[in-house]
Amino acid sequence: MKQKKFYTVKQWQRFKSNDYFDMQEILCQKYDVILTDYKTRKQKISLILQKINLKNFQNGIIEFSKVMDSVGDSIDQFTRETDAPKQKGTHYKKAPSEGKDNDSLDLIWGKTNSSVPIWSASDDNYDSQALHEENLEKIWGKGN
């Protein structure tokens, strides 16, 4: 009968770091190795579930709610900026075949009266609409 050796998982992993020979293999051949703090997958899951209680769950929900509120505020601000009245200089008429699907694209491309350009107008008003469209094409690709 082999002699029993007791190790923690951390101690046992230190024997694995040897490059010349497998110390774990040698120890297993010579002794009955018992890992004292080893937990199966099922035991690990049950420990995690035991740590979750109503108070921790409620705190997690509160944090999640704060994150979602900040995301909502960001989206509201972005929506307000895109819905603000547009500055002068846009002369764009929709083709009769264009429907409501293209309205959102028109807002992005700055082709409606209610859209706001992403880049501000230059001081000398050097064809600012063309510059806006060119910059948007660089970011999003060709619109149509």
N, C-alpha and C positions, 0 to 999 in steps of 0.2 A: 504494500500500500504506500502511495506517495504521500509526502508531507504536504500540508496545506499552507499556502501563502496568501495573505490578504492584502489587497491593494485597492486604493481608490481609482477611479477612472483617470484622474489627472496623473497620478503616479504611474499607472499602466501605460499611458500615452508617452511618457518620457522614455520608456524602453524602446519605442518604435523609431526614435530619431537616429539610431546608430546606422551608419551606411555600410559597415564592413560585414556585419552578420545580423541576423534577426534575433535580437535578445528576447523578444516575446515568445518566439518559437522555442528557443532553448529553455526558457522558464516553464513553458507549458509541458515540455517533454520531461523535465526533472521534477516539477511540483504540480499539485492541483491548485491552480490559480483561481482565487475567488475575488471578484470585484465587489467591494462593500457598498458603494453608492450608485451602482448601475441601476437605471430605470428603463423599463421597456417603453415603447412608443405609447402604448395605452396608458401607462402610469404617468408619463409626461403630460399627455392630453388631460387626464383627470386632475393633475396638479394645477394646470393652467385654468381649467374651468372652476376649480375651487377658489382661485384668487379673484375671479370675477364675482363681484357682489353688486347689489342694487346701487350702492353709493358710487362705486367705480364706474358702473355703466352710465349712471346719470351724469357724472363729471365728463365722461367721454361724449355723451350727447350734447352737453353744453358747449364743449370745445368745438365739436363739429358744427353746431349751430352758429357759433361766432365766425367760423371760416366761411360758411355759406352766406352769412350776412355780408361779409366783406366782399365776396365774389359778386353778390347781387348789387351792392353799391357801385362796384367798378363797372358792371354792365349797365346800370342805370346812368352813370356818368357818361359812358361811351355813347349810349343811346341819345342822351340829351345833346351831346356834341354833334352827332350826325343828323339830328332832327332840327337843329337850329337853322334860322333863315340864312340862305347863301348870299355871299357878297355879289356885287354887280359883275357883269361880264360874260355870263353864260347864255349862249344862243343855241339851244338844242331843242329840236322837235322830235317827238317819237314817231316812228313809222307806224302806219295803221296796223301792221301785223304784230307789233310788240304789245305784249300783254302785261299783266301784273307780275309775272315771273321776272321780267327784266327791270322792274322798279327798284329792287334791292341792288341790282348790278349798277343801275344808273346812279344810285346814291353813292356807291363806292367810287365810281368813275367820275363823279362830280358833274353829271349831265342833267341834273334837275335843279329847279329853283330853290328847293328846300335843303339841298346838300351843302355841306361845309367842306372845303378842301382840307386835306391833311396838312399840306405845307402852306404857310401864310403867303400872301401876295407880296411880290418883290416891290422895292421902293420905286423903281422906274416902270413898273407894270409891263415888263417885257414878256408879252404873251404868256401870262401866268397860267392860263388854262392849259395850254399845250405843255408847259413844264409839269403841271400837276399830273396830267395824263401820262406823260413820259415816266415820271417817277413811280406812278402806280403800276405801269407796265413792267418796270424793273422789278417791283416787289411781287406782283400777282401774275405776271405774264400778260399776254395779249387778251383783251376783253372779249372780242368777238371773232 
